């Protein structure tokens, strides 16, 4: 019975790892346009952060732009996935609190629906790691980082 359960676990782990890979790529793609817009116009980003009352707008404009840009690459590669997912979760919480919360839930009203979904996926990556198809698995296999 124990062998059967072990084989069953292995069988069900394959779809999980494919879902984690596809989810990482989709979430990274979702960060691409906002990161690119912020990086291409940092002065505009700073002004916008000021307008929505984000404290220390210059510092946070650079921090958020950098985290999103680095996060895209790390999520696609599946490298330091748990760490970057936590960092990007803080970005999403800031986006929800400072930008989207006053507009309600619905994405059609610029509400917090989409950032909440991103936050949930990032928490999944924080909890389960990058999965089998990642550089985390390759580099940190013995450490149980993935």
C-alpha positions in Angstrom: 0.0 0.0 0.0 2.9 2.4 0.9 4.4 1.8 -2.6 1.1 2.5 -4.3 0.7 5.8 -2.4 4.3 6.8 -3.3 3.6 6.1 -7.0 0.4 8.0 -6.8 2.1 11.0 -5.3 4.7 11.0 -8.1 2.0 10.7 -10.7 0.1 13.7 -9.3 3.2 15.8 -8.8 3.8 16.2 -12.6 0.7 18.3 -13.3 1.4 20.4 -10.2 4.9 21.2 -11.5 3.6 22.1 -15.0 0.9 24.3 -13.4 3.6 26.1 -11.3 5.7 26.6 -14.4 2.9 28.0 -16.5 1.7 30.2 -13.6 5.1 31.6 -13.0 5.4 32.6 -16.7 1.9 34.1 -16.8 2.5 36.1 -13.7 5.9 37.3 -14.9 4.2 38.3 -18.2 1.6 40.3 -16.2 4.3 42.3 -14.5 6.1 43.0 -17.8 4.1 46.0 -19.1 3.7 47.8 -15.8 7.4 47.3 -15.1 8.3 48.6 -18.5 6.1 51.6 -18.2 7.6 52.5 -14.8 11.2 52.0 -16.0 10.7 54.0 -19.2 9.3 57.0 -17.3 10.7 57.0 -13.8 10.0 60.7 -13.3 6.4 60.1 -14.3 6.3 57.2 -11.9 7.6 59.3 -9.1 5.0 62.0 -9.9 2.2 59.4 -10.0 3.4 57.8 -6.7 3.2 61.3 -5.2 -0.3 61.8 -6.5 -1.6 58.7 -4.9 0.1 59.6 -1.6 2.8 56.9 -1.5 5.4 57.9 1.1 8.9 58.5 -0.1 7.8 58.4 -3.8 11.3 58.5 -5.3 12.6 55.7 -3.2 9.6 53.5 -3.8 9.4 54.3 -7.5 13.0 53.0 -7.9 12.3 50.1 -5.6 9.1 48.9 -7.2 10.4 49.3 -10.7 13.5 47.3 -9.8 11.7 44.6 -8.0 9.2 44.2 -10.8 11.9 44.1 -13.4 14.1 41.6 -11.5 11.0 39.7 -10.5 10.1 39.0 -14.1 13.4 37.4 -14.9 13.5 35.4 -11.6 10.0 34.1 -11.9 10.5 32.9 -15.5 13.8 31.2 -14.5 12.3 29.9 -11.2 15.3 31.2 -9.3 14.9 32.5 -5.7 11.2 32.1 -6.4 10.1 32.2 -2.7 12.1 35.3 -2.0 11.0 37.3 -5.0 7.4 36.2 -4.5 7.5 37.6 -1.0 9.0 40.9 -2.3 6.4 41.2 -5.1 3.7 40.4 -2.7 4.6 43.5 -0.8 4.4 45.4 -4.1 0.9 44.0 -4.7 -0.2 44.9 -1.2 1.0 48.4 -1.8 -0.8 48.6 -5.1 -4.0 47.3 -3.4 -3.8 49.8 -0.5 -2.6 52.9 -2.3 -4.1 52.6 -5.8 -6.9 50.1 -6.2 -8.7 49.9 -2.8 -10.6 53.2 -3.1 -12.2 51.9 -6.4 -13.7 48.8 -4.9 -13.3 45.2 -5.9 -14.1 45.0 -9.6 -11.3 45.3 -12.2 -13.6 47.1 -14.5 -13.6 50.0 -12.0 -9.8 49.8 -11.5 -10.5 47.9 -8.3 -8.3 45.5 -6.4 -9.5 42.3 -8.1 -6.5 41.8 -10.4 -3.8 42.7 -7.8 -5.5 40.4 -5.4 -5.2 37.5 -7.9 -1.5 38.3 -8.4 -1.0 38.4 -4.6 -2.7 35.0 -4.3 -0.5 33.4 -7.0 2.6 34.9 -5.4 1.6 33.4 -2.1 1.2 30.0 -3.8 4.8 30.4 -5.1 5.9 31.4 -1.6 4.3 28.4 -0.1 5.1 25.7 -2.8 8.2 27.1 -4.4 8.9 27.1 -8.1 8.3 23.5 -8.7 10.4 20.8 -10.5 10.9 22.8 -13.6 13.1 25.6 -12.2 16.6 26.7 -11.4 15.7 26.6 -7.7 15.4 22.8 -8.1 18.7 22.6 -10.0 20.7 24.7 -7.6 19.0 24.1 -4.3 17.7 20.6 -4.5 19.6 19.3 -1.4 18.6 22.4 0.6 14.8 21.9 0.0 14.6 25.6 -1.1 12.3 24.7 -4.1 
